[in-house]
Amino acid sequence: QVQLVESGGGLVQAVGSLSLNCAASVRCVSSVAICWFRQTPENEREFVAGISWSGGGSSYTDSVKGRFTISRDNAKNTVRLQMSSLKPEDTAVYYCAANTIGWPIATTGGYYEYWGHGTQVTVSS
């Protein structure tokens, strides 16, 4: 059983920056992808960014390209989402998710077996 724990959410003003971390309870092996989804009460769950644990290949949804960066720390078994130039529309609960498919990064939540409890990100205008 893999447990994922998110941290780093909070309140930030527009155009500010925030970093989210996802810590996995077990050592990630090569055939693993870890990604971030987000959801608001009004919208369906949305893929944000994902990274392959082995090759480090990454994928982003168009609305965050150039503003968000996903990275992994093999030694700490964590994935970081660095968010900059934040906009009010980035406000959501952000969830960390993992699967054992790896690459290519799946952008549909149904392909992920493991989920964190989520962390709130609020961007004020």
C-alpha positions in Angstrom: 0.0 0.0 0.0 1.4 3.4 -1.0 0.5 6.4 1.1 0.9 9.9 -0.3 1.0 13.0 1.9 0.8 16.5 0.4 2.1 19.6 2.1 2.7 23.2 1.2 -0.7 24.5 0.4 -2.0 27.9 1.7 -3.1 31.4 0.8 -1.1 33.5 -1.7 -1.8 36.7 -3.6 -2.1 36.6 -7.4 1.3 36.5 -9.3 2.9 35.0 -6.2 4.5 31.6 -5.8 3.8 28.5 -3.8 5.4 25.1 -3.6 3.6 21.8 -3.0 5.3 18.6 -1.9 4.1 15.0 -2.1 5.9 12.4 0.0 5.5 8.8 -0.8 5.6 6.2 2.0 7.4 3.6 0.0 10.4 3.9 -2.3 9.3 4.6 -5.8 10.4 2.2 -8.5 11.0 2.9 -12.1 7.5 2.1 -13.3 5.8 4.8 -11.3 4.3 8.1 -12.3 3.3 10.7 -9.8 1.1 13.6 -10.7 -1.0 16.5 -9.3 -4.7 16.9 -9.9 -6.8 19.8 -8.7 -10.5 20.2 -8.1 -12.9 22.9 -7.1 -16.6 22.5 -6.0 -17.7 23.8 -9.4 -15.4 21.8 -11.7 -14.4 18.2 -12.3 -11.0 17.0 -11.2 -8.4 18.3 -13.5 -4.9 17.0 -14.4 -2.2 19.6 -13.6 1.2 18.0 -14.0 2.9 14.6 -13.8 6.4 13.1 -13.8 7.8 9.7 -14.6 9.9 8.4 -11.7 12.4 6.6 -13.9 13.3 9.0 -16.8 11.9 12.1 -15.2 9.7 12.9 -18.2 7.0 15.3 -17.4 3.7 16.6 -18.7 1.6 19.7 -18.0 -1.9 20.8 -18.7 -1.8 23.8 -21.1 -3.1 26.3 -18.5 0.0 25.9 -16.3 2.8 25.5 -18.8 5.5 28.0 -18.2 4.2 28.7 -14.7 4.4 25.4 -12.9 7.3 23.0 -12.7 7.2 19.4 -11.4 10.3 17.7 -10.1 11.3 14.6 -8.1 13.8 14.0 -5.4 14.9 10.3 -5.6 16.7 10.4 -2.2 13.7 11.8 -0.4 11.1 10.0 -2.4 9.2 13.2 -2.9 7.7 15.1 -5.8 7.5 18.9 -5.8 5.2 21.2 -7.7 6.7 24.7 -7.9 3.9 27.1 -8.8 4.6 30.7 -9.9 2.7 33.6 -11.5 -0.4 32.2 -9.7 -3.8 33.3 -10.8 -7.1 33.2 -8.9 -8.3 30.5 -11.2 -5.6 28.2 -9.8 -7.5 28.1 -6.5 -8.4 24.5 -5.8 -7.7 21.5 -3.6 -4.6 19.9 -5.1 -4.2 16.1 -4.9 -1.1 14.0 -5.3 -1.7 10.7 -7.1 0.5 7.8 -8.2 0.2 4.9 -10.5 2.4 1.9 -11.6 2.1 2.7 -15.3 4.9 5.3 -15.4 5.4 6.7 -18.9 3.5 8.1 -20.7 1.9 10.2 -18.1 -1.8 9.5 -17.8 -4.0 12.6 -17.5 -7.2 10.8 -16.4 -7.7 10.2 -12.7 -9.0 6.6 -13.3 -5.4 5.5 -14.1 -4.1 6.4 -10.7 -4.4 3.8 -7.9 -3.1 5.9 -5.0 -4.2 9.3 -3.8 -3.3 11.8 -1.1 -5.9 13.6 1.0 -5.4 16.9 -0.8 -4.1 20.4 0.2 -5.9 23.7 -0.3 -4.4 26.4 -2.5 -6.1 29.7 -2.5 -5.0 32.6 -4.7 -6.5 36.0 -3.9 -6.9 38.7 -6.5 
